[in-house]
Amino acid sequence: MLNRRFAKGDRVIVVGGGANENLRPGVYIVVRLLPLSSLGFQYRVKSALDTHERVFDEYMLRLASQ
């Protein structure tokens, strides 16, 4: 059984997003857990700096320091 690394409300940062030049760096908050995809679990996250929500695969996220 696969386990998620993050939970709703966790603060995360995006790593390995260099291909997306529109990606705003900084801290994101997990707002929704999405189903398993071919690359692993996905998460809907919201930037702590703006109102935009984005979807990222789990491998692109790391826990933000508290």
LOTORTOR-24388 format. One line per 10 residues: number of its first residue (from 0); their letters; for each residue x, y, z of N, C-alpha, C, O. Coordinates in Angstrom, 2 decimals, padded with zeros to 5 digits. Layout:
residues N
NUM) a) X,Y,Z,X,Y,Z,X,Y,Z,X,Y,Z | ...
***
This chain:
residues 66
0) mlnrrfakgd) 000.84,-001.18,000.00,000.00,000.00,000.00,000.89,001.25,000.00,001.88,001.31,000.72 | 000.51,002.22,-000.80,001.27,003.45,-000.89,000.81,004.45,000.16,-000.37,004.54,000.47 | 001.75,005.19,000.70,001.43,006.21,001.69,001.76,007.59,001.15,002.77,007.78,000.47 | 000.91,008.54,001.45,001.15,009.92,001.06,002.23,010.54,001.95,002.36,010.19,003.12 | 002.98,011.45,001.37,004.00,012.16,002.15,003.46,013.42,002.79,004.03,013.92,003.76 | 002.35,013.95,002.25,001.82,015.22,002.72,000.33,015.10,003.06,-000.36,014.21,002.56 | -000.14,015.98,003.92,-001.54,016.01,004.33,-002.11,017.40,004.06,-001.36,018.36,003.86 | -003.41,017.49,004.05,-004.07,018.78,003.86,-003.59,019.74,004.95,-003.55,019.38,006.13 | -003.23,020.95,004.54,-002.73,021.94,005.48,-001.22,022.01,005.60,-000.69,022.97,006.16 | -000.51,021.00,005.07,000.96,021.03,005.11,001.50,022.18,004.28,000.93,022.55,003.25
10) rvivvgggan) 002.60,022.74,004.75,003.30,023.79,004.00,004.44,023.13,003.23,005.27,022.44,003.81 | 004.46,023.35,001.91,005.44,022.70,001.04,006.10,023.72,000.14,005.60,024.83,-000.04 | 007.25,023.33,-000.43,007.89,024.11,-001.48,008.01,023.21,-002.70,008.05,021.99,-002.58 | 008.07,023.84,-003.87,008.16,023.11,-005.12,009.63,023.03,-005.52,010.33,024.05,-005.54 | 010.08,021.84,-005.85,011.45,021.63,-006.35,011.35,020.99,-007.72,010.39,020.28,-008.01 | 012.31,021.24,-008.55,012.33,020.62,-009.86,011.30,021.17,-010.81,010.91,020.49,-011.76 | 010.83,022.39,-010.58,009.84,022.99,-011.46,010.45,023.95,-012.46,009.76,024.85,-012.94 | 011.73,023.77,-012.79,012.43,024.70,-013.66,011.86,024.82,-015.06,012.07,025.83,-015.72 | 011.15,023.81,-015.53,010.59,023.85,-016.88,009.42,024.84,-016.97,009.08,025.28,-018.06 | 008.82,025.17,-015.85,007.68,026.09,-015.83,008.16,027.46,-015.37,008.31,027.71,-014.18
20) enlrpgvyiv) 008.39,028.36,-016.33,008.90,029.68,-015.98,007.86,030.55,-015.29,008.22,031.57,-014.71 | 006.58,030.17,-015.34,005.52,030.93,-014.68,005.31,030.51,-013.23,004.46,031.07,-012.54 | 006.05,029.54,-012.77,005.89,029.03,-011.41,006.44,030.04,-010.41,007.60,030.45,-010.49 | 005.60,030.44,-009.49,006.01,031.38,-008.46,006.75,030.63,-007.35,006.19,029.70,-006.76 | 007.99,031.01,-007.07,008.71,030.33,-005.98,008.11,030.68,-004.63,007.42,031.69,-004.49 | 008.38,029.86,-003.66,007.91,030.15,-002.31,007.14,029.00,-001.71,007.17,027.87,-002.20 | 006.44,029.31,-000.64,005.72,028.31,000.14,004.30,028.16,-000.41,003.63,029.13,-000.76 | 003.86,026.91,-000.48,002.50,026.57,-000.88,001.85,025.79,000.24,002.53,025.15,001.04 | 000.52,025.84,000.30,-000.23,025.10,001.31,-001.09,024.07,000.60,-001.82,024.40,-000.35 | -001.01,022.82,001.05,-001.82,021.76,000.45,-003.28,022.00,000.81,-003.64,022.05,001.99
30) vrllplsslg) -004.13,022.14,-000.23,-005.54,022.40,000.02,-006.42,021.19,-000.32,-007.57,021.12,000.11 | -005.87,020.26,-001.10,-006.67,019.08,-001.46,-005.76,017.94,-001.87,-004.76,018.16,-002.56 | -006.11,016.73,-001.46,-005.39,015.53,-001.86,-006.07,014.96,-003.10,-007.28,014.75,-003.09 | -005.31,014.72,-004.14,-005.85,014.21,-005.40,-005.48,012.75,-005.57,-004.58,012.25,-004.89 | -006.15,012.05,-006.49,-005.89,010.62,-006.67,-004.50,010.31,-007.20,-003.76,011.19,-007.65 | -004.18,009.07,-007.14,-002.91,008.55,-007.65,-002.88,008.68,-009.16,-003.84,008.32,-009.84 | -001.76,009.19,-009.70,-001.57,009.28,-011.15,-000.44,008.32,-011.53,000.06,007.58,-010.68 | -000.05,008.33,-012.78,001.03,007.45,-013.22,002.38,007.82,-012.59,003.29,007.00,-012.56 | 002.50,009.06,-012.09,003.74,009.52,-011.46,003.67,009.54,-009.94,004.61,009.98,-009.28 | 002.57,009.08,-009.38,002.39,009.08,-007.93,001.21,009.94,-007.53,000.38,010.30,-008.37
40) fqyrvksald) 001.14,010.26,-006.25,000.04,011.08,-005.74,000.16,012.51,-006.25,001.26,012.99,-006.53 | -000.98,013.18,-006.36,-001.01,014.58,-006.73,-001.68,015.38,-005.63,-002.47,014.86,-004.84 | -001.34,016.67,-005.59,-001.86,017.58,-004.57,-002.26,018.90,-005.22,-001.56,019.41,-006.09 | -003.39,019.44,-004.79,-003.76,020.81,-005.18,-003.20,021.70,-004.08,-003.49,021.50,-002.90 | -002.40,022.68,-004.48,-001.76,023.58,-003.53,-002.08,025.02,-003.87,-002.38,025.36,-005.01 | -002.02,025.87,-002.86,-002.27,027.30,-003.03,-001.04,028.04,-002.54,-000.50,027.75,-001.47 | -000.60,029.01,-003.33,000.54,029.81,-002.93,000.19,030.62,-001.69,-000.93,031.10,-001.54 | 001.16,030.77,-000.80,000.96,031.59,000.39,000.98,033.08,000.02,000.60,033.92,000.83 | 001.43,033.41,-001.22,001.57,034.81,-001.63,000.45,035.31,-002.53,000.25,036.52,-002.65 | -000.29,034.41,-003.17,-001.38,034.84,-004.04,-002.54,033.85,-003.94,-002.49,032.92,-003.14
50) thervfdeym) -003.56,034.04,-004.74,-004.75,033.20,-004.63,-004.78,032.05,-005.63,-005.75,031.29,-005.66 | -003.73,031.92,-006.43,-003.72,030.88,-007.45,-003.51,029.49,-006.84,-002.70,029.30,-005.93 | -004.26,028.53,-007.38,-004.07,027.13,-006.99,-003.45,026.39,-008.16,-003.73,026.69,-009.32 | -002.61,025.44,-007.84,-001.93,024.64,-008.84,-001.95,023.18,-008.42,-002.19,022.88,-007.25 | -001.71,022.28,-009.36,-001.63,020.85,-009.07,-000.20,020.40,-009.33,000.38,020.68,-010.38 | 000.37,019.69,-008.35,001.73,019.17,-008.47,001.75,017.69,-008.11,000.98,017.22,-007.27 | 002.64,016.98,-008.76,002.92,015.59,-008.40,003.75,015.59,-007.12,004.50,016.53,-006.86 | 003.60,014.54,-006.35,004.28,014.44,-005.05,005.80,014.57,-005.17,006.43,015.17,-004.30 | 006.38,014.01,-006.22,007.83,014.03,-006.36,008.38,015.45,-006.51,009.57,015.67,-006.32 | 007.53,016.42,-006.86,007.97,017.81,-007.04,007.91,018.63,-005.77,008.29,019.80,-005.77
60) lrlasq) 007.42,018.05,-004.68,007.20,018.80,-003.44,008.10,018.33,-002.31,008.44,017.15,-002.21 | 008.47,019.27,-001.45,009.21,018.99,-000.22,008.55,019.79,000.90,008.00,020.86,000.66 | 008.61,019.27,002.13,008.08,020.01,003.28,008.86,021.31,003.45,010.09,021.31,003.36 | 008.15,022.39,003.69,008.78,023.68,003.96,009.23,023.68,005.43,008.60,023.08,006.29 | 010.33,024.37,005.69,010.77,024.47,007.08,009.76,025.31,007.85,009.23,026.29,007.33 | 009.51,024.93,009.07,008.48,025.58,009.89,008.92,026.91,010.39,008.16,027.58,011.10
***
